[in-house]
Amino acid sequence: MFDHLLLKTFVTVVEEEGFSRAAQKLHLTQSAVSGHVRRLEEQVGKPLLTRTTRAQQLTPDGERLVAYARTILTLNRDAWAELTRTPFHGRLRIGVSDDFVEARLLRTFQDFAAQYPGMEIDVQVGIPGTLLNLMKQGHLELVVGSLCETSEAGLLLWQEPLVWAWSAQPVTQLPTPLPLALFPEPCPYREAALTRLAQAGIAQRTAMLCSSAAGLRAAALAGFAVAPMAASQLGQGLAVLGGEHGLPDLPDVQFRLFTAADVDRTIVAAVTRLVVEYCSGRRV
């Protein structure tokens, strides 16, 4: 009998056209993905992929198996959805912090809603502090957001460093006062940055007030202002400034899932599992 995990890995390798991209999508190491495919080939007793240094191609047996694998995975997903489905009609309102919203996450929410006829999912993107206030006022049922040194309750999904982002161009000396790109209040990154600079006695000014992570990134890329952001948001063209530049360390960013008290518990449990699985493999 085929292992569901091995089939899922095999199909993902085919659909992502490579072991590296499949590993990223599945939140696994590339060696783990290769091991899954190798174990599946051992079960079948035949090679499923022909590999070169740059690409891989399905063998005739691989072509046959991938069609069966997709059907098996679809039937498994549909059976689970049907047997665990509970009646739910209405709108589920989810707040997502700007540095967490991704196209793949939205597709995941869309696929989830399709399992519950009558359900609509609305997503509001914003600053975590604002989203949490909206949830307390009854305008959101769930919030996924990043906080620093928080006392707020909530399920920890993962955490990573908060860093000072700046253009990757060589730095000779930082301007004084230090120009900052910040979100408006109540932003945990803003609060952490201003607190640490004040404690270190470093003068600063808000050179750019941003309403999105794209704005923070643009300010840092241009060398217009230093931006506090989660390390995973850096990307090409940005570098981390630290103690060698006279800047203090920043606290870790904690990505948490918060739920309102009066929302359907069954739906909350289902969405929680969905988000936890989506975030698996990130740093905690």
C-alpha positions in Angstrom: 0.0 0.0 0.0 1.3 3.4 -0.9 2.4 5.9 1.8 0.3 9.1 1.6 3.3 11.3 2.5 5.5 9.8 -0.2 2.8 10.2 -2.9 2.3 13.8 -1.8 6.0 14.5 -2.1 6.3 12.8 -5.5 3.3 14.8 -6.9 4.8 18.1 -5.5 8.2 17.4 -7.1 6.4 16.9 -10.5 4.2 20.0 -10.1 7.0 22.2 -8.9 9.4 20.9 -11.5 12.2 20.3 -9.1 13.3 19.0 -5.7 14.4 22.4 -4.4 11.0 24.1 -5.1 9.1 21.1 -3.8 11.2 21.2 -0.6 10.3 24.9 -0.1 6.6 24.3 -0.7 6.5 21.3 1.7 8.7 23.0 4.3 11.2 20.1 4.1 14.9 19.8 3.4 15.9 18.9 -0.2 17.5 15.7 1.1 14.2 14.7 2.8 12.3 15.2 -0.5 14.9 13.1 -2.3 14.6 10.4 0.4 10.8 10.3 0.0 11.0 9.8 -3.8 13.7 7.2 -3.3 11.6 5.3 -0.8 8.6 5.4 -3.2 10.8 4.1 -6.0 11.9 1.2 -3.7 8.2 0.4 -3.0 7.4 0.3 -6.7 10.6 -1.4 -7.6 11.1 0.9 -10.6 12.6 4.3 -11.3 10.0 7.1 -11.4 12.2 10.0 -12.4 15.3 10.3 -14.6 17.5 12.9 -13.1 20.2 15.2 -14.5 22.2 18.0 -12.9 19.6 20.5 -14.0 16.2 18.8 -14.3 14.3 15.6 -13.9 11.8 13.8 -16.2 9.1 11.3 -15.5 9.8 7.8 -16.6 6.8 5.9 -18.3 6.1 4.2 -14.9 6.4 7.7 -13.3 3.8 9.0 -15.7 1.4 6.2 -14.8 1.9 6.6 -11.0 1.6 10.4 -10.9 -2.0 10.1 -12.4 -2.9 7.5 -9.7 -1.2 9.5 -7.0 -3.2 12.7 -7.8 -6.4 10.7 -7.7 -5.5 9.0 -4.4 -4.6 12.4 -2.8 -7.8 14.0 -4.1 -10.0 11.2 -2.8 -8.2 11.3 0.6 -8.7 15.0 0.9 -12.4 14.9 -0.2 -13.1 12.0 2.2 -11.6 13.8 5.1 -13.4 17.0 4.3 -16.8 15.2 4.0 -16.5 13.1 7.1 -15.2 15.9 9.3 -17.4 18.7 7.9 -19.7 20.4 10.3 -22.6 22.7 9.3 -21.4 26.3 9.1 -23.1 29.1 7.4 -21.8 32.7 7.5 -18.8 34.8 7.2 -15.4 34.1 8.8 -13.4 37.3 9.1 -9.6 36.9 9.4 -7.1 39.6 10.1 -3.6 39.0 8.7 -0.5 41.1 9.4 1.0 42.8 6.3 4.3 40.8 6.6 2.5 37.5 6.6 -0.1 37.8 3.8 0.9 35.6 0.8 -0.9 34.5 -2.3 -0.4 30.8 -1.2 -2.0 31.6 2.2 -5.0 33.1 0.5 -5.4 30.1 -1.8 -5.2 27.9 1.3 -8.1 29.9 2.9 -10.0 29.7 -0.4 -9.6 25.9 -0.6 -10.7 25.6 3.0 -13.9 27.6 2.5 -14.8 25.4 -0.5 -15.2 22.5 2.0 -18.0 24.3 3.8 -20.9 25.3 1.6 -22.3 28.6 2.8 -19.0 29.8 4.2 -17.4 33.0 3.1 -13.9 34.1 4.2 -13.0 37.8 4.4 -9.4 38.8 5.0 -8.3 42.2 6.4 -4.6 43.1 6.1 -3.1 45.5 8.6 -1.0 46.2 11.6 -1.3 43.5 14.3 -2.2 45.9 17.1 -5.0 47.4 15.0 -6.2 43.9 14.0 -6.3 42.7 17.6 -8.3 45.8 18.6 -10.8 45.0 15.8 -11.1 41.4 17.0 -11.8 42.7 20.6 -14.5 44.9 19.2 -16.2 42.0 17.5 -15.1 42.8 13.9 -12.8 39.8 13.4 -12.9 36.2 14.4 -9.3 35.3 14.0 -6.0 37.2 13.7 -2.6 36.0 12.5 0.0 38.6 13.3 3.5 39.3 14.5 4.3 40.8 17.9 7.4 41.5 20.0 7.8 40.8 23.7 4.1 40.3 24.0 1.9 39.4 26.9 -1.0 38.7 24.6 -2.4 35.2 24.6 -2.3 33.3 21.4 -0.9 30.2 19.7 2.8 30.7 18.9 3.3 29.6 15.2 7.0 30.5 14.8 9.5 33.2 15.7 12.4 34.8 14.0 14.8 37.8 14.5 13.7 41.4 14.0 16.5 43.2 12.2 17.6 46.6 11.1 17.2 46.5 7.2 19.2 48.8 5.0 20.5 48.8 1.4 23.1 46.1 0.7 25.4 48.8 -0.7 28.6 49.3 1.5 27.9 51.5 4.6 30.6 53.9 5.7 28.7 55.9 8.3 25.0 56.0 9.2 23.3 59.4 9.2 22.6 61.2 12.4 19.9 61.4 13.5 19.1 57.9 12.3 16.4 58.0 9.6 13.7 55.4 10.1 10.9 53.9 8.0 8.1 52.8 10.3 4.6 51.7 10.4 2.1 53.9 12.3 1.1 53.0 15.9 0.2 50.5 17.2 3.1 48.6 15.5 5.2 46.1 17.5 8.2 46.7 15.2 8.0 50.5 15.7 7.7 50.2 19.4 10.7 47.8 19.7 12.9 49.9 17.4 12.1 53.2 19.2 12.6 51.6 22.6 15.9 50.1 21.8 17.3 53.3 20.2 16.2 55.3 23.2 17.8 52.9 25.6 21.0 53.1 23.6 20.9 56.9 23.5 20.8 57.0 19.6 19.0 60.0 18.1 16.4 59.1 15.4 13.7 60.6 13.2 10.8 59.2 11.3 11.9 59.8 7.7 9.1 57.7 6.2 5.7 56.6 7.6 4.6 53.4 5.8 1.3 51.7 5.4 2.7 48.4 4.0 5.7 46.2 4.1 6.4 47.1 0.5 6.9 50.7 1.7 9.4 49.7 4.4 11.3 47.6 1.8 11.4 50.4 -0.7 12.8 52.8 1.9 15.5 50.4 3.0 16.4 49.4 -0.6 16.9 53.0 -1.6 19.0 53.8 1.5 16.5 56.4 2.4 15.8 55.0 5.8 16.6 52.1 8.1 13.6 49.8 8.5 12.9 47.3 11.3 11.5 44.1 9.7 11.3 40.4 10.2 14.5 38.6 8.9 12.4 36.5 6.5 11.3 39.7 4.7 14.7 40.9 3.7 15.2 39.4 0.2 17.7 40.5 -2.4 19.2 44.0 -2.2 18.9 44.3 1.6 21.4 43.8 4.3 21.3 43.6 8.1 22.8 46.4 10.2 24.0 45.5 13.7 26.4 46.2 16.5 29.2 46.9 14.1 27.2 49.9 12.9 26.4 51.0 16.5 22.8 49.7 16.5 21.3 47.8 19.4 19.9 44.3 19.0 16.2 43.9 18.5 13.9 41.3 20.0 12.5 38.3 18.2 9.3 38.6 16.2 6.6 36.1 17.4 4.0 35.2 14.8 0.8 34.1 16.7 -2.7 33.0 16.0 -5.5 34.7 18.0 -9.1 33.7 18.1 -12.2 35.5 19.4 -14.1 34.0 22.3 -17.5 33.7 20.6 -16.6 32.1 17.3 -17.6 28.5 16.4 -15.1 26.2 18.2 -15.2 23.5 15.5 -14.4 26.0 12.8 -11.6 27.6 15.0 -10.0 24.2 15.5 -10.2 23.5 11.8 -8.6 26.8 10.8 -6.0 26.5 13.5 -4.9 23.1 12.1 -4.8 24.7 8.7 -2.6 27.7 9.7 -0.3 25.5 11.8 0.3 23.1 8.9 0.8 26.1 6.6 3.5 27.5 9.0 5.2 24.2 9.7 8.9 24.3 9.0 9.3 28.0 9.8 11.7 28.9 12.6 10.4 28.5 16.2 
